[in-house]
Structures are given as structure tokens and as C-alpha cells.
Amino acid sequence: MVKSMTGYGRYEEAARDYKVTVEIKSVNHRYCDMGIKLPKKFNPLEGQIRSIMKEYANRGKIDLYISFDNYVDRDVRLQYHEKIAQDYVSIIRQVQESFGLDGELTADSLIRFPEVVSLEEDSKNIESYFPVIENAVREAGIKFLESREEEGENLQKDILSKLDYISGLVSFVEKRSPKLLEEYQEKIRNKVAEFLGSEQIDENVLASELVIYADKVCVDEETVRLRSHIQSMGTALLQEEPVGRKLDFIAQEMNREANTILSKANDKELSAKAIDLKTEIEKIREQIQNIE
């Protein structure tokens, strides 16, 4: 199933002792760029959370937010960071010496500096929260995936519709292109008759001229390849695995064939249809940028 790279999922669970909220949103991106924002105390769980999210997305700019409120007494303790305290004292002494400043540095004032003393939760207690966090992430991930699949289905329908329209344009090109040679042959005969009167045209010269012209305007190879690309894209849209990069490559090849057809279109009607071809293919390429 085609999945969009744009998605949103949210889950909130409230219990007697806690409340956890997980929010996931994403937009299109060439690769998988995942940003996880969670309470500092849960930083040790980031790797596990990242592994869970890989089950729900392969590409996209993904942002995951987790908030957690604990309503009961926690297993916490004060932690003194001696190295940070030493750095503060050293810098303060340097400033005093540099500017001739006076001032007393007391233990009471030192522990008020940021990170000298911190309130930390027991890591073992943190791990005990993981089942709750994991469940919330998975529930939000399911909703996130559903939103991606829903939009992916809409993208699939739109692209398939555009492929049908492109097939119709290719059919017109296939019917119109051979007529150009007939019209050119008739044009040459009329011009020769106009200048030479009743004299017969040299059929060998005419044949040589037609061969040169046919080589310039023939688009059989391009239409055959274009139909092949249309079929390949239609097949890829029905596959289960991520196909965004594959579709983008096919669209580039389709655009290349459309450019060649336009360059060979020595006819007003054919040129108009070739321009329509390029326009529709470009629309498809824009849609594909949102597919995982």
C-alpha cells in the first residue's frame, strides 16, 4: 500500500499515578530524519523509542514528542557534580584576578549555580516506565501510520487517474505521428507540381527526402518506452514496500521521453499534446515527492 510521508498521530493515557502523551507528525524528506523530544530523565530510553518508530516509518522528516507527568512520590536523590563546581570556582577566581574584584564565594552560593546540584531519578526507576512509554508510542504510531496510509491512498488514486490521462495523450501521439509523414509527402508533391507543372517528381529523391523527415519526426521508440514506464509506475503503486524513490526515477524517465516527443513535434496539434504530457508528468512528480 502506498504511504504518504505526511502524517499525524496522537495518544494520551491517564492513570492514577501518571499521565503520558505522545504526539507524532511528519512531512516529506529525502531520507529518514527522526527527531525525538522527551523529558530529560527519559533520555536513556531514546534508542529503544527510535527502534520502535522504525516499524512505522521508513522515510520522512519525523518529529516525536513525549510528555510524562508522575503523580506519586518518585525515587529521586540529590546529585553533587564536583567537576562542574570546580570549573565555576576556577572561572570566578580568574574573573576576580583579571578585574581586581572582591567577593566571597560560599558553599551556599556555589550550589545555587546551574547543574552543581541536580535532582536525579534512579535509572532503575526510569526503566520501569518503559512499558508505559512503549505502549503509548505504539498507539500513537498506529494512528500515525493510518493517517499516512489514508493520504497515500488518495495520492495513489490521483496518480493512477493521471496515468490514464497520459495514456490517452500517448494514444493521440501514436495516431497523429504517422499522418505527419503522409502530410509532408503530399506537401512536397504539391510544391513540385506548383513549380514544375506537369513534370513527374523523381520518386527516388522523394523517398530520400521522406526518410530524412521520418527520422526527425518518428516517435515510435519514445511512445513504446513511455507506455512501458506508465505500466511500471502503475504496478509499483500496488506494491506493499516503500516505492517513493522508484516512482521518482520512473517519472524522470517519463519526462525524458516527453521532452524528446516535444522536440520532434513538427506539428501544432502534436506539440500541444506533448506539452500536456510534460505538464501531467510534472504533476505526478510533485505528488510522488510526498510518497514514502
C-alpha positions in Angstrom: 0.0 0.0 0.0 1.3 3.5 -0.9 2.0 5.6 2.1 2.3 9.4 2.3 5.3 10.9 4.1 2.9 13.4 5.7 1.2 12.0 8.8 0.0 12.7 12.3 -0.8 10.6 15.3 -1.5 11.3 19.0 -2.2 9.2 22.0 -2.8 10.1 25.7 -3.1 7.7 28.6 -4.0 8.9 32.1 -3.9 6.7 35.1 -4.0 7.2 38.9 -0.2 7.6 39.1 0.7 9.2 35.8 -0.3 10.7 32.5 1.7 10.1 29.3 1.1 11.9 26.0 2.8 11.0 22.7 2.5 13.1 19.5 4.0 12.2 16.1 4.0 14.3 13.0 5.9 14.1 9.7 6.5 15.8 6.4 8.2 14.7 3.3 12.0 14.3 3.3 14.5 12.6 1.0 15.7 10.3 3.8 14.5 9.3 7.3 15.2 12.2 9.6 13.8 11.5 13.0 13.8 13.9 15.9 12.7 12.8 19.4 11.9 15.2 22.2 11.2 13.7 25.6 11.7 14.6 29.3 15.4 14.7 30.1 15.0 11.8 32.6 13.9 9.5 29.8 17.0 10.2 27.6 18.3 6.7 28.3 15.2 5.3 26.5 15.7 7.2 23.3 17.4 4.4 21.4 14.6 2.0 22.2 11.9 4.5 21.2 13.8 5.2 17.9 13.8 1.5 17.2 10.0 1.3 17.7 9.4 4.2 15.4 11.3 2.5 12.6 8.4 0.0 12.5 6.0 2.8 11.4 8.1 4.9 9.0 11.0 4.5 6.6 11.2 8.0 5.2 10.2 11.5 6.1 11.1 14.3 8.5 9.5 12.8 11.6 9.1 14.6 15.0 8.0 12.7 18.1 7.1 14.5 21.3 6.6 12.7 24.7 5.4 14.3 27.9 5.1 12.4 31.2 3.6 13.5 34.5 4.2 11.4 37.6 1.6 12.0 40.4 3.3 9.8 43.0 6.5 10.0 45.1 9.5 9.3 43.0 12.7 7.5 43.8 14.9 10.6 43.4 18.1 11.9 45.0 20.3 15.0 45.1 23.4 14.6 43.0 26.5 16.8 43.6 28.7 17.4 40.4 32.1 18.2 41.8 33.8 18.8 38.4 31.2 21.4 37.5 31.6 23.1 40.9 35.4 23.2 40.4 35.0 24.8 37.0 32.7 27.5 38.5 35.3 28.2 41.2 38.2 28.4 38.8 36.3 30.8 36.4 35.2 33.0 39.3 38.8 33.2 40.6 40.1 34.2 37.1 37.5 36.9 36.8 38.4 38.3 40.3 42.1 38.4 39.4 41.6 39.9 36.0 39.4 42.8 37.1 40.6 43.1 40.7 37.2 42.3 42.1 36.4 41.4 45.7 33.8 39.0 46.8 33.3 35.9 48.9 32.4 32.6 47.4 30.4 30.4 49.9 29.2 26.9 49.6 25.6 28.2 49.8 26.1 30.4 46.8 28.1 27.8 44.8 25.4 25.1 45.0 22.9 27.6 43.5 24.8 27.6 40.2 23.2 25.6 37.4 24.0 21.8 37.4 26.2 21.9 40.5 23.5 20.1 42.3 20.7 18.3 40.5 17.6 16.2 41.3 18.0 12.9 39.6 15.7 9.9 39.3 17.0 6.4 39.9 17.8 4.9 36.5 16.2 1.6 37.6 13.0 3.5 38.2 13.2 5.0 34.7 13.4 1.6 33.1 10.2 0.6 34.9 8.4 3.3 33.0 9.4 1.9 29.6 6.4 -0.5 29.1 4.1 2.5 29.6 6.1 4.7 27.2 6.4 1.9 24.6 2.6 1.3 24.7 1.9 5.0 24.2 4.4 5.3 21.3 2.9 2.2 19.6 -0.7 3.5 20.0 0.3 6.9 18.6 2.3 5.1 15.9 -0.7 3.2 14.8 -2.7 6.4 14.3 0.2 8.0 12.6 0.5 5.1 10.2 -3.2 5.1 9.5 -3.1 8.8 8.6 -0.2 8.1 6.2 -2.0 5.2 4.6 -5.2 7.3 4.2 -3.3 10.1 2.4 -1.3 7.6 0.5 -4.5 6.0 -0.9 -5.6 9.4 -2.1 -2.2 10.0 -3.8 -2.4 6.6 -5.4 -5.9 7.3 -6.9 -4.8 10.7 -8.1 -1.6 9.3 -9.8 -3.5 6.4 -11.4 -6.0 8.9 -12.8 -3.2 11.0 -14.2 -1.6 7.9 -15.8 -4.9 7.1 -17.6 -5.0 10.6 -19.0 -1.3 10.3 -20.1 -2.1 7.0 -21.8 -4.8 8.9 -23.8 -2.3 11.5 -24.8 0.2 8.8 -25.9 -2.6 7.2 -28.0 -3.1 10.6 -29.7 0.6 10.9 -30.4 0.7 7.4 -31.8 -2.2 8.1 -34.2 -1.1 11.6 -35.2 2.6 10.9 -35.8 2.3 8.7 -38.9 0.0 11.2 -40.5 2.7 13.8 -40.4 4.7 11.8 -42.9 1.7 11.4 -45.2 1.0 15.2 -45.0 4.7 16.0 -45.6 4.7 13.8 -48.7 1.6 15.4 -50.0 3.1 18.9 -49.3 6.2 18.0 -51.3 4.2 16.7 -54.3 2.1 19.9 -54.3 5.2 22.1 -54.2 6.8 20.2 -57.0 3.6 20.4 -59.1 3.4 24.1 -58.4 7.0 24.7 -59.7 7.4 22.0 -62.3 3.9 21.8 -63.7 3.2 18.5 -65.3 6.7 17.1 -64.9 6.9 14.0 -62.8 8.8 14.1 -59.5 11.8 11.8 -59.1 10.5 9.1 -56.8 14.0 8.3 -55.5 14.5 11.9 -54.5 11.1 11.9 -52.8 11.8 8.7 -51.0 15.2 10.0 -49.8 13.6 13.2 -48.5 10.8 11.3 -46.7 13.4 9.0 -45.0 15.2 12.0 -43.6 12.0 13.7 -42.5 10.7 10.4 -40.9 13.9 10.1 -38.9 13.3 13.6 -37.5 9.6 13.2 -36.5 9.3 9.5 -35.7 8.4 9.0 -32.0 7.7 5.2 -32.1 10.6 4.4 -29.7 9.5 7.2 -27.3 5.9 6.2 -27.1 6.8 2.5 -26.6 9.1 3.4 -23.7 6.5 5.8 -22.3 3.9 3.1 -22.2 6.3 0.8 -20.5 7.0 3.4 -17.9 3.3 4.0 -17.4 2.8 0.3 -16.8 5.8 0.1 -14.4 4.5 3.0 -12.4 1.0 1.5 -12.2 2.5 -1.8 -11.0 4.8 -0.1 -8.4 1.8 1.8 -6.9 0.2 -1.5 -6.0 3.3 -2.8 -4.1 3.5 -3.1 -0.4 7.0 -1.9 0.3 8.1 1.8 0.1 8.2 2.9 -3.6 8.7 6.6 -3.5 12.3 6.6 -4.8 11.4 4.1 -7.5 8.4 6.2 -8.6 10.6 9.3 -8.8 13.0 7.5 -11.1 10.2 6.3 -13.4 8.8 9.8 -13.5 12.2 11.2 -14.6 12.3 8.7 -17.4 8.8 9.6 -18.5 9.7 13.2 -18.5 12.7 12.5 -20.7 10.6 10.7 -23.3 8.1 13.5 -23.3 10.9 16.0 -23.9 12.0 14.0 -26.9 8.5 13.8 -28.3 8.1 17.6 -27.9 11.4 18.2 -29.7 10.3 16.1 -32.6 6.8 17.5 -32.8 6.8 19.4 -36.1 3.0 19.9 -35.8 0.8 22.3 -33.8 -1.5 19.6 -32.5 1.3 17.2 -31.6 3.2 20.0 -29.8 0.1 20.8 -27.8 -0.3 17.2 -26.7 3.4 16.9 -25.9 3.2 19.9 -23.7 0.2 18.4 -21.9 2.3 15.2 -21.5 5.0 17.2 -19.8 2.5 19.0 -17.6 0.8 15.9 -16.3 4.1 14.1 -15.7 5.3 17.1 -13.7 2.1 17.0 -11.6 2.8 13.3 -10.9 6.4 14.1 -9.9 5.1 16.6 -7.4 2.7 14.1 -5.9 5.5 11.4 -5.7 7.6 13.7 -3.5 5.1 13.0 -0.8 5.2 9.2 -1.1 7.3 7.1 1.3 
